Amino acid sequence: QVQLVESGGGLVQPGGSLRLSCAVSGSTLDYYAIGWFRQAPGKEREGVSCSRSSDGITWYADSVKGRFTISRDNAKNTVYLQMNSLKPEDTAVYYCAAQPSWRVGLCHISKQYNNWGQGTQVTVSS
């Protein structure tokens, strides 16, 4: 079973940037679809971005298009979420999730994943 550990969260001012990392262990990264999700206080968990490695398809939520970028470093078995132009409404706990790509259709659907990291807090505030 694959294991995931998120890191890179913290406190940043509006307009700033953070790069989140999702370290993957237990298997080869290119075998997995990876999703980034976030959950703010009092809100449902929502998809942010995902990458389906089987065909290279990526997806971004409308709220983050043009600001966030998902990428992979297969040599380090790590997936990144580069977050630019951060807004207070981006404040949330961010989670990464993994599932073998052949089991994933629409990679932004959280119920398709059964491997989750512990989350990393992102706070955007002045």
JOSULQUI-V665904 format. One record per residue. N is the residue number from 0. RES is the residue in one letter. PHI is phi in radians with two decimals (999 if undefined). BURIAL is b if it has 24 or more other C-alpha atoms within 12 Angstrom, else e. D_FIRST is the distance of its C-alpha to the first C-alpha in Angstrom with 2 decimals. Layout:
BEGIN
<<N & RES & PHI & BURIAL & D_FIRST> <N & RES & PHI & BURIAL & D_FIRST>>
END
This chain:
BEGIN
<<0 & Q & 999 & e & 0.00> <1 & V & -1.28 & b & 3.78> <2 & Q & -2.07 & b & 6.57> <3 & L & -2.24 & b & 10.00> <4 & V & -2.34 & b & 13.46> <5 & E & -1.54 & b & 16.64> <6 & S & -2.72 & b & 20.02> <7 & G & 1.81 & b & 23.52> <8 & G & -1.26 & b & 24.91> <9 & G & 2.85 & b & 28.35> <10 & L & -1.75 & b & 31.88> <11 & V & -2.48 & b & 33.69> <12 & Q & -1.38 & e & 37.00> <13 & P & -0.91 & e & 37.45> <14 & G & 1.58 & e & 37.53> <15 & G & -1.43 & b & 35.29> <16 & S & -2.31 & b & 32.00> <17 & L & -2.48 & b & 28.55> <18 & R & -2.10 & b & 25.58> <19 & L & -1.54 & b & 22.17> <20 & S & -2.10 & b & 19.24> <21 & C & -2.21 & b & 15.52> <22 & A & -1.47 & b & 13.86> <23 & V & -1.95 & b & 10.52> <24 & S & -2.34 & b & 8.72> <25 & G & 1.79 & e & 6.21> <26 & S & -2.89 & e & 7.75> <27 & T & -1.49 & b & 11.19> <28 & L & -1.02 & b & 12.28> <29 & D & -1.19 & b & 14.72> <30 & Y & -1.41 & b & 12.34> <31 & Y & -1.97 & b & 11.54> <32 & A & -1.38 & b & 14.02> <33 & I & -2.14 & b & 14.36> <34 & G & -2.09 & b & 16.51> <35 & W & -1.86 & b & 18.59> <36 & F & -2.27 & b & 19.97> <37 & R & -2.49 & b & 22.52> <38 & Q & -2.43 & b & 24.19> <39 & A & -1.64 & b & 27.72> <40 & P & -0.96 & e & 29.56> <41 & G & 1.32 & e & 30.79> <42 & K & -2.05 & e & 29.04> <43 & E & -1.29 & e & 26.28> <44 & R & -1.15 & e & 23.07> <45 & E & -2.24 & b & 23.87> <46 & G & -1.25 & b & 22.40> <47 & V & -1.91 & b & 23.63> <48 & S & -2.81 & b & 22.34> <49 & C & -2.70 & b & 19.68> <50 & S & -2.41 & b & 19.16> <51 & R & -1.77 & b & 18.19> <52 & S & -1.16 & b & 17.70> <53 & S & -1.06 & e & 18.72> <54 & D & -2.34 & e & 22.25> <55 & G & 1.39 & e & 22.53> <56 & I & -1.21 & e & 23.52> <57 & T & -2.12 & b & 23.50> <58 & W & -2.48 & b & 24.67> <59 & Y & -2.33 & b & 26.38> <60 & A & -1.10 & b & 27.79> <61 & D & -0.96 & e & 31.58> <62 & S & -1.21 & e & 31.90> <63 & V & -2.09 & b & 30.23> <64 & K & -1.01 & e & 31.39> <65 & G & 1.49 & e & 33.27> <66 & R & -2.01 & b & 31.97> <67 & F & -1.91 & b & 28.19> <68 & T & -2.41 & b & 26.45> <69 & I & -1.68 & b & 22.81> <70 & S & -2.64 & b & 22.07> <71 & R & -2.24 & b & 19.57> <72 & D & -2.11 & e & 19.95> <73 & N & -1.12 & e & 17.83> <74 & A & -1.11 & e & 19.29> <75 & K & -1.74 & e & 17.97> <76 & N & 0.87 & b & 14.60> <77 & T & -2.34 & b & 16.11> <78 & V & -1.95 & b & 17.23> <79 & Y & -2.05 & b & 20.53> <80 & L & -2.22 & b & 22.63> <81 & Q & -1.44 & b & 26.26> <82 & M & -2.07 & b & 28.35> <83 & N & -2.00 & b & 32.11> <84 & S & 0.87 & b & 35.11> <85 & L & -1.15 & b & 33.31> <86 & K & -2.08 & b & 34.97> <87 & P & -0.95 & e & 35.10> <88 & E & -1.24 & e & 33.43> <89 & D & -1.41 & b & 30.28> <90 & T & -1.08 & b & 29.86> <91 & A & -3.12 & b & 26.58> <92 & V & -1.52 & b & 23.22> <93 & Y & -1.81 & b & 21.02> <94 & Y & -2.11 & b & 17.31> <95 & C & -1.89 & b & 14.91> <96 & A & -2.46 & b & 12.30> <97 & A & -2.39 & b & 10.11> <98 & Q & -2.71 & b & 9.80> <99 & P & -0.89 & b & 10.48> <100 & S & -1.03 & b & 14.19> <101 & W & -1.19 & e & 15.52> <102 & R & -1.62 & e & 14.45> <103 & V & -2.00 & b & 16.23> <104 & G & -1.68 & b & 20.00> <105 & L & -1.43 & b & 21.43> <106 & C & -1.32 & b & 18.85> <107 & H & -1.61 & b & 20.69> <108 & I & -1.59 & b & 20.05> <109 & S & -1.09 & b & 17.76> <110 & K & -1.22 & e & 17.05> <111 & Q & -1.37 & b & 15.29> <112 & Y & -1.87 & b & 12.26> <113 & N & -2.18 & e & 9.77> <114 & N & -2.13 & b & 7.94> <115 & W & -2.30 & b & 10.87> <116 & G & -1.43 & b & 12.45> <117 & Q & -1.49 & e & 15.27> <118 & G & 1.66 & b & 18.04> <119 & T & -2.39 & b & 21.02> <120 & Q & -1.42 & b & 24.62> <121 & V & -2.07 & b & 27.00> <122 & T & -2.16 & b & 30.63> <123 & V & -1.97 & b & 33.39> <124 & S & -2.74 & e & 36.79> <125 & S & -1.71 & e & 40.22>>
END
